Amino acid sequence: MTAHTTPAGPAAGRRAARRRLIRELLLVAGFFTVYKAGRLLSTDRTGEAFRNADRIWDAERLLHLPGEGVVQRLLLHGDALVTTANTYYAAVHFPATVLFLVWLYIRRPAHYLWTRRVLAVLTGAALVLHLAYPLAPPRMLPAARLIDTGQVYGPTVYRAAPDADTLANQFAAMPSLHFGWALMLAIGVIVATRGGKGGKGSAWRLLWLLHPLVTLLVIVGTANHYWLDAIVAAALLGIALLVVPRPRADTGTDADTGTDTDAGAGAEDDAEAERAVRGLPRQKSTAGAVGAGK
C-alpha cells in the first residue's frame, strides 16, 4: 500500500505564516510585558538602592576604572552633542532591537530563533538581578557629582522624582540592558551575515560593533549607568551565548544571496511530526531548524 500526500497550497502556506507571525508577536510582547511589570516591583526600595550605589562607586574606584565624569565632560562640550546622546539613549534602544528581530525573522529565521532565546535568557537574568539588587544610577549619587543630562538638556524618559515614575524603575541600573541588547544586536548581525562554507564574510560587518560602543559611551556619559552595569550585562550575555546553541551556518539562508534556500523553511513542527507518523522520510531542509524554536 502506498501512502499519498497532498501538497499544501499557497493559501495554506500563507495561513501557516500568519499563525507563526502572530505567535511570535504574542511571545515577544508577553515577555516584555512581564519584564516591565517585574521591574516595577522594586521601585520602593530607595534606601537599599542608594546603599548599593555607594558600594558600586567605591568598587569602581578600587578597580581603578575611569570615572563616569570623564565621558560626561566630553558630551558637555556642546548642547547639540549632549542632546544627541540623550536622544540616542531614549529613542534607539528599543526600536533598534525590534527592527533587528524583524529583519532576522524575515531574512534569517534560524538566527531569529537563536537570538530570541539569547535575549530571553539575558533579559530574564537581568530582571532577577534588578529585583535582587536595586541600584540608583550615578546621576542620583551625590558622590559622583554628575549632571542628569536628560533633565537638564532633554529629552528624557524618566521623571525627575523616581518615586513618582510609574512607567520605569529608575533603580534598575544593574545590569544595563541598553548595553546588553546593543551588544547582542551587533553579535547577531555579524553571525547572521557571515559567509557560507568558510564561515567568513565582509569585514565591514564588524562595524556593527560601533553600536554597542556608542551605546556604552551614551549610557555612561548621560549618567544613567555605571561602567560595572555594562560589564555585568556583557557577562550575562556571555553566559546566555554559552547556554543557547548557535544555529548551523547552512540553515535558513543562502549566504551569498541572503535569500531563503528552501521554500519550505517555514514549515511547522506539527506538519513534520505528521509526516514522521505516516512513515514518510524527512527531507534534509531548513524546516527543522526554523520550526524547532517554539
C-alpha positions in Angstrom: 0.0 0.0 0.0 1.4 3.3 -1.0 1.0 6.5 1.1 0.0 9.6 -0.7 0.1 13.2 0.5 -1.5 16.3 -0.9 1.0 19.3 -1.0 -0.2 22.3 0.8 -1.3 25.1 -1.5 -0.2 28.7 -1.3 -3.2 29.7 0.8 -2.3 27.1 3.5 1.2 28.3 3.5 0.1 31.9 4.0 -2.1 30.8 6.9 0.7 29.0 8.5 3.0 32.0 8.1 0.4 34.3 9.7 0.0 31.9 12.6 3.7 31.9 13.2 3.9 35.6 13.0 1.1 36.1 15.4 2.6 33.6 17.8 6.0 35.4 17.7 4.4 38.8 18.3 2.5 37.4 21.3 5.5 35.7 22.7 7.7 38.8 22.4 5.0 41.2 23.6 4.1 38.9 26.5 7.7 38.5 27.6 8.4 42.3 27.6 5.1 43.0 29.5 6.2 40.5 32.2 9.6 42.1 32.3 8.3 45.7 32.6 5.9 44.7 35.3 8.6 42.8 37.2 10.9 45.8 37.1 8.4 47.9 38.9 8.3 45.6 41.9 11.5 47.1 43.3 10.7 50.8 42.9 10.1 51.4 46.6 13.5 50.2 47.8 15.1 53.6 47.7 17.4 53.3 50.7 18.8 50.0 49.6 19.3 51.3 46.1 21.4 54.2 47.3 23.5 52.0 49.6 24.2 49.7 46.7 25.1 52.8 44.6 27.8 53.8 47.2 29.2 50.2 47.1 29.4 50.2 43.2 31.0 53.6 43.2 33.6 52.5 45.7 34.2 49.2 43.9 34.9 51.1 40.6 37.5 53.3 42.3 39.0 50.2 43.9 39.3 48.6 40.4 40.7 51.9 39.1 38.0 52.2 36.4 37.8 55.7 34.8 35.3 58.0 36.4 32.0 58.3 34.5 32.6 62.1 34.6 35.3 61.7 32.0 32.8 60.7 29.4 30.2 63.3 30.6 32.6 66.1 30.3 33.2 65.2 26.6 29.5 65.3 26.0 29.1 68.7 27.7 31.3 70.4 25.2 28.2 71.3 23.2 24.5 71.4 23.7 23.9 69.6 20.4 26.2 66.7 21.4 24.6 66.1 24.8 21.1 66.4 23.3 22.1 63.8 20.7 23.3 61.5 23.4 20.1 61.9 25.3 18.1 61.2 22.2 20.1 58.1 21.4 19.5 56.8 24.9 15.8 57.5 24.7 14.9 56.6 21.1 17.4 54.0 19.8 17.4 51.2 22.3 14.0 49.6 21.9 13.3 50.4 18.2 16.7 49.2 17.1 16.2 45.8 18.8 12.7 45.4 17.3 13.9 46.2 13.8 16.8 43.8 14.3 14.4 41.0 15.3 12.0 41.8 12.4 14.9 41.6 9.9 16.1 38.3 11.4 12.5 36.9 11.3 12.2 37.7 7.6 15.7 37.1 6.3 17.4 34.7 8.8 14.7 32.7 10.5 17.1 30.2 12.2 19.2 33.0 13.6 16.0 34.8 14.7 15.1 31.8 16.9 18.6 31.8 18.3 18.6 35.5 19.0 15.2 35.4 20.6 16.3 32.7 23.0 19.5 34.5 23.9 17.7 37.8 24.5 15.1 36.0 26.6 17.8 34.4 28.8 19.7 37.7 29.1 16.6 39.7 29.9 15.3 37.2 32.4 18.6 37.1 34.2 18.6 40.9 34.2 15.2 41.0 35.8 16.3 38.7 38.6 19.2 41.0 39.3 17.1 44.1 39.1 14.8 42.7 41.8 17.6 41.3 43.9 20.0 44.3 43.7 18.2 47.7 43.3 20.7 50.3 42.3 20.4 54.1 42.0 22.1 55.4 38.8 25.1 57.7 39.0 23.0 60.7 38.1 21.4 60.4 41.6 24.5 59.7 43.5 25.9 62.8 45.3 29.5 61.3 45.4 29.5 61.1 41.6 28.9 64.8 41.1 27.3 64.2 37.7 24.6 66.0 35.8 21.3 64.4 35.0 21.7 65.4 31.3 18.2 64.2 30.4 16.5 66.5 32.9 18.8 69.5 32.1 19.1 69.3 28.3 16.4 66.8 27.3 14.9 64.6 26.1 14.4 62.2 29.0 12.5 59.0 29.5 12.4 59.5 33.3 10.5 61.7 35.7 12.5 64.0 38.0 11.2 62.2 41.1 11.9 58.4 40.9 9.1 57.6 43.4 6.5 59.3 41.1 7.7 57.4 38.0 5.1 54.8 37.2 6.4 53.9 33.8 10.0 53.0 34.6 12.0 51.7 37.5 14.9 54.1 37.9 16.6 51.9 40.4 17.2 49.1 37.9 20.6 50.2 36.7 22.4 46.9 37.2 22.8 45.4 34.6 22.4 47.8 31.7 20.1 46.2 29.1 20.7 49.2 26.9 24.3 47.8 26.5 23.4 44.1 26.7 20.8 44.4 23.9 23.1 46.6 21.8 25.9 44.1 22.1 23.6 41.2 21.1 22.4 43.1 18.1 25.9 43.6 16.9 26.9 39.9 17.5 23.6 38.7 15.9 24.2 40.7 12.7 27.8 39.6 12.5 26.9 36.0 12.9 23.9 36.1 10.6 25.8 37.7 7.8 28.9 35.6 7.9 29.9 33.8 4.7 28.8 30.4 3.6 31.1 27.4 3.7 34.2 29.1 5.0 32.2 30.9 7.7 33.7 34.3 6.6 32.0 37.4 5.5 32.8 41.0 4.7 35.0 42.7 7.3 32.6 45.7 7.1 30.1 43.8 9.2 32.4 44.3 12.2 31.3 48.0 12.1 28.1 46.9 13.8 30.3 46.8 17.0 30.1 50.6 16.9 26.5 50.3 18.1 27.4 48.9 21.5 30.4 51.1 21.7 28.3 54.3 21.1 25.7 52.9 23.5 28.3 52.4 26.2 29.5 56.0 25.9 26.0 57.3 25.9 24.7 55.4 29.0 27.8 56.4 30.9 28.0 60.0 29.7 24.4 60.7 30.4 24.9 59.3 34.0 22.3 56.6 33.6 24.7 53.8 34.2 28.0 52.9 35.8 30.8 51.1 33.9 30.0 48.0 36.0 26.5 47.9 34.8 27.8 47.3 31.3 30.4 44.8 32.4 27.8 42.8 34.2 25.5 42.9 31.2 28.3 41.7 29.0 29.0 38.8 31.4 25.3 37.8 31.5 25.2 37.9 27.7 28.3 35.7 27.5 26.6 33.1 29.7 23.4 33.3 27.6 25.5 32.7 24.4 27.1 29.6 26.1 23.7 28.2 27.1 21.8 28.7 23.9 23.0 26.6 21.0 24.0 28.6 17.9 22.3 27.8 14.6 24.3 25.9 11.9 25.8 28.0 9.2 24.0 26.2 6.5 20.4 26.6 7.8 17.8 29.1 6.6 19.6 31.2 4.0 21.9 31.3 1.1 24.9 33.1 2.4 25.8 34.6 -0.9 22.4 36.0 -1.9 20.8 36.5 1.5 17.6 34.7 0.3 15.9 31.6 1.6 17.3 28.5 0.0 14.2 26.4 0.7 10.7 27.4 0.1 9.5 25.1 2.9 11.8 26.7 5.5 8.8 27.9 7.5 7.1 24.5 7.9 5.7 24.0 11.4 6.6 21.2 13.8 3.2 19.6 13.7 3.4 19.0 9.9 6.8 17.5 10.3 5.6 15.2 13.1 2.6 14.2 11.0 4.9 13.1 8.2 7.0 11.1 10.6 4.0 9.3 11.9 3.0 8.3 8.4 6.4 6.8 7.9 7.5 9.2 5.3 11.2 10.0 5.2 12.1 13.5 6.4 13.8 15.8 3.9 17.0 17.5 4.8 15.9 21.1 4.7 15.8 24.1 6.9 12.4 23.3 8.1 13.6 21.6 11.2 15.9 24.4 12.1 13.2 27.0 11.8 10.3 25.2 13.3 12.2 23.8 16.3 12.2 27.0 18.2 8.8 27.1 19.8 
